Amino acid sequence: MPPVPDNSLPASPVLCYVTDRNSLALHETSATIPRLLEKIRAAIDARIDWIQIREKDLPDGELLSLTQQAVQAAHALRIRIIVNDRLEVAIAAKAAGVHLGRASRPVREVVSWCRNGNAPRTFLVGVSCHSLEEAREAEAAGAHYAIFGPVFDTPSKRAFGRPAGVVHLAEACAAVKIPVLAIGGVTLQNAQECLRVGAAGIAAIRMFQDARDAEELKNTLQSLRQE
């Protein structure tokens, strides 16, 4: 895949809201897709950098509709909408990229498919990584960025075992040239630890999704960017 233009990635730190409407459902009785769209629009209004739509259980049609609405809302501000796993939905919705996990298609296969003229030149292919070796493999396969974690303990990542910790995050950041974003239990209190050891940004569900409104989220983003 041709290199992504330098101006396609925001200045560090990259702040990425990872959506999870099912975790909203634990706290709100109105946690439907319209409620999730409210959260996405609040993140857009707050000028977050990326939004990763990670609604793994949605049928393709519903995911496509959700993504198209997010892309339309984000277009004027050049905020990147990235779709988890489903490449065809990302392309059909004109999203900015696809994010691959352990159960997704092989990274090299997706990168090759994109290189063959099936995706825009600036289309991002990202990968979830849980070790130094996986970060190196992602870079070698042509991924544009990696999301590394869980760095700290968090309920949504306990299936992946013990947290990697800041030391292993630092090793991964030093070992590859692609941007590495930290995920997993990241809060306003510990985010700077991740950035100090080389993380190019922060990806999070709760820290961004639990904000009451765009104003509170804007304050959170400002705090992360000013440190």
N, C-alpha and C positions, 0 to 999 in steps of 0.2 A: 504494500500500500504506500503511495507517495506520502512523504512527511506531512503532518498537519501543520498549516501555517502557524508561525509563532503567535500571531495575534488571536488565534482561535481559543487559546486557554487564558483565563483571567490571571491577573497577577496573584501570587501566593498571598494568603491562603485561599485555595479553592474550597468553597463551602457548598456541600451537597446534601440536600434534604432527601432522604430515602423514605418513600411513603409506605404506610402500613395501616390500611383501614381496619384490619382485624384488631389491632391494638387500640384503635379508637373505640371499637365496639365494647371494650372492657370498661370504658369510662363514660360513654355517651349512648343514650338510647336512640339517637338519630344518626348513627354512624353508617349512613348509606353512601353510595357513590357521590350524590350531591354534597354531602358533608365533607367528603374527601376533597372534592373540587374546591370547596371553600378554603380548605387548608392549603391546597396548591396555589390558589389565587392569592392567598395571604403571603405565601412565600415569594411569589412573583412580585407582589406589591412591595415587599421588603427588600427586593433586589438581591435575592440569593443567587448564587452562580449557576448551580445545576440542580435539577430535580430528577431523581431516579424513581420511576414508577415501578414499584416492586409488588405488584398485585398478582401473585403467582397463581391464585385460584380463580381468577376471572376468565370466563370464556373469551375467545379471541375477539368476537364482535364487540363485547362490552369494553374490553381493554382497548380496542382500536378507537372506540368512541371517546373514552376517557382521555386517551393520549392525544387525539386530534384536538380536543377542547383545551388541553394543557398547552399544546404547541401553539395554537391560535392565541391564547392569552399571553404567552411568553414571547411571541415573535418580535414585537416592536422593541423589546428590551434586550434581545439577543441572549436571553437566558436559555441554557441548554436543557432540553427534555430528553432523558435517556430511558430506554425501556429495558427492564430486566428480562433477559433470556430470549424473548421472542423476536427474532430478527425480522421476520416478515411483517409483524405489526409495526415495528420501529420504522421500517422503510415505507410502508403504506401510509403511516401517519406523518411522514416527513419529520420524524424525530431526529435529534442531533447525534444519536448513538445507541448502541446496545451494550448492556452489561451482562457478562457471562459468569456463571457459577460452576460448581463442581458437576452438576447434572446437565449442563448446557452442551451445545455442540463444541467440538474442539476449537480452541482459539485460532490455530493456524488455518483451519478450514474456513472459518468465518472471515478472517482477514483476507484469505485468498479470494473468496467469493466477492468481497467488497472491492478488491483490487481489480477484478475483471470488469469494472464499469457498472456494477450493480448498485453502487452507493455513491453519494457525493464525496468529493475528495476530502472534505472536512469531517466526514462521518467518523465518530469515535467508537472504538472497540475497547471496552474495559473489562477487567477480570478481578474476581474476588480471590484473594490469596491469604493463606493461613500460615505460611512459613517462608523462610528465605529462599528455599528451593523453588517454591511455587512462584515467587516473584521473579526469579531469574527465568523460569520457564515461560512466564507470561511475556516478558520482554523479548526473549528469543523467538517467540511465536508471532511477534509483531503487534502486541497490544499497545495501545496509546497510553494507558494508565493502569494502575492497580489500586484496589481498595484492600488494605491489609488489616486483619484483625481476627478475633476480637482482641483489642489491646488491653481493655479492662473488663471486669466482670459485667455482664448484662444478660437479662433473661432471654432475649431474642437470639443470643449467640452461644448459649450453654451447650447446644447440641454439638458444637465443634470442639468441645473439651475446655481445658483450662485456658485462661487468657494468655496471650502471647507476651504481654508486658512491653514496656517502653524500650527495653534493651533490644529485644528481637525486632521491634519496629525500626529502631535505629540501624540495625544490621541490614534490613531489607532496603531501607532508603539509601544507604551507602553503596549497596551492591548493584543497583540498577540506575539507569539514566532516565527512565520514564517516571512521571510523577507518581508518588505513592500517597494515597489518602488514608488516614487512620479512621477506624470504625470500631465500635464496641465499647459501650460504657463511657463514651467521651462526654464530658460536661464542661461548663464554663470554667470550673475549678481545675480540671486537669488537661484541657485542650492545649495549653501552652507547652506542657511537657512534650506532647507529640510534635508540635511545630518546632520546638528547640532541637529535637534530635533529627530533624530533616524531613518530616512529613510535609508534603506540598499542600495539604489541606485536611479538612475534616468532613467525614460523612456520618450522618446520624439520623436516627428516627426520632427519638423522644425529645432531644434537645431542640429540634426545630418544630416537630409536630405538636408538642404540648404547649406551645405558646398560645396565649388566649386570643391574640389578634395580630394583625400585621405590624402594629406599633411595637408590641412587646418583642416580636420576632426581629424587627429592625434593630432594636436595642441589643439583642443577643448577637446579631451579625456584626454590629458596630464594635461591640466589646471584643469579639474575636479578631477583627481586622485592625484594631488599634494597638493591640498588645505587641 
